[in-house]
Amino acid sequence: MIKKILVTITVVLCMTLLACDDEMLSVKEKAENASAEVCECMKKNSLSYCKDELNKKYGSYANNNDFIKAFNNVNNCGATIFTEKK
């Protein structure tokens, strides 16, 4: 019985850690993931659609220069991002 409880707790903890994995990524790693997602999206969709999807998921990094620089450095499908000054 104790083994079953310990196994259950271990599985729950592992799943929790995997679910929170995105929160533990650095800004650079998130930018690299975002770049890969945009390139994958562009295989089937327009650039504007993919940038809209990027904004939905990574909009909180819109003014983060480290994110923008890392995204543009690793992007290999012609998508670049920048901050718009109003």
C-alpha positions as CSV (number, residue, x, y, z in Angstrom):
1,M,0.0,0.0,0.0
2,I,2.8,2.4,0.9
3,K,4.5,1.6,-2.4
4,K,1.4,2.5,-4.4
5,I,1.1,5.8,-2.5
6,L,4.8,6.6,-3.1
7,V,4.5,5.8,-6.8
8,T,1.4,7.9,-7.1
9,I,3.1,10.9,-5.4
10,T,6.2,10.4,-7.6
11,V,4.2,10.4,-10.8
12,V,2.2,13.5,-9.8
13,L,5.4,15.3,-8.9
14,C,7.0,14.4,-12.2
15,M,4.0,15.5,-14.2
16,T,3.9,18.8,-12.3
17,L,7.6,19.4,-13.0
18,L,7.0,18.7,-16.7
19,A,4.0,20.9,-16.9
20,C,6.0,23.8,-15.3
21,D,9.0,23.2,-17.6
22,D,8.0,26.3,-19.8
23,E,8.2,28.5,-16.7
24,M,11.8,27.4,-16.0
25,L,13.1,28.3,-19.4
26,S,15.3,31.3,-19.8
27,V,14.3,34.3,-22.0
28,K,16.8,33.1,-24.6
29,E,15.3,29.5,-24.6
30,K,11.8,30.9,-24.9
31,A,12.9,33.1,-27.8
32,E,14.5,30.1,-29.5
33,N,11.3,28.1,-29.0
34,A,9.2,30.9,-30.4
35,S,11.4,31.2,-33.4
36,A,11.0,27.5,-34.1
37,E,7.3,27.7,-33.7
38,V,7.0,30.6,-36.1
39,C,9.1,28.8,-38.7
40,E,6.9,25.7,-38.3
41,C,3.8,27.8,-38.6
42,M,5.0,29.5,-41.8
43,K,5.1,26.1,-43.5
44,K,1.3,26.1,-43.7
45,N,0.3,29.7,-42.9
46,S,1.1,33.3,-43.8
47,L,3.7,35.3,-41.9
48,S,1.1,37.7,-40.6
49,Y,-1.0,34.8,-39.2
50,C,2.1,33.3,-37.6
51,K,3.1,36.6,-36.0
52,D,-0.4,37.0,-34.6
53,E,0.0,33.6,-33.0
54,L,3.4,34.6,-31.7
55,N,1.9,37.7,-30.1
56,K,-0.8,35.6,-28.5
57,K,1.7,33.2,-26.9
58,Y,4.7,35.4,-26.3
59,G,3.2,38.9,-26.2
60,S,4.5,39.5,-22.7
61,Y,8.0,39.6,-24.2
62,A,7.1,42.3,-26.8
63,N,9.4,44.9,-25.2
64,N,12.1,42.5,-24.0
65,N,15.3,43.3,-26.0
66,D,16.9,40.0,-25.0
67,F,14.0,38.0,-26.3
68,I,13.9,40.0,-29.5
69,K,17.6,39.7,-30.1
70,A,17.7,35.9,-29.4
71,F,14.6,35.3,-31.6
72,N,16.2,37.2,-34.5
73,N,19.6,35.5,-34.1
74,V,18.3,32.0,-34.3
75,N,15.5,32.5,-36.8
76,N,16.2,30.9,-40.2
77,C,13.0,31.3,-42.0
78,G,12.9,35.0,-42.7
79,A,10.7,36.1,-39.8
80,T,12.1,39.0,-37.7
81,I,10.5,40.8,-34.8
82,F,11.1,44.3,-33.5
83,T,9.5,46.7,-31.1
84,E,7.2,49.3,-32.5
85,K,7.7,52.8,-31.3
86,K,4.5,54.9,-31.0
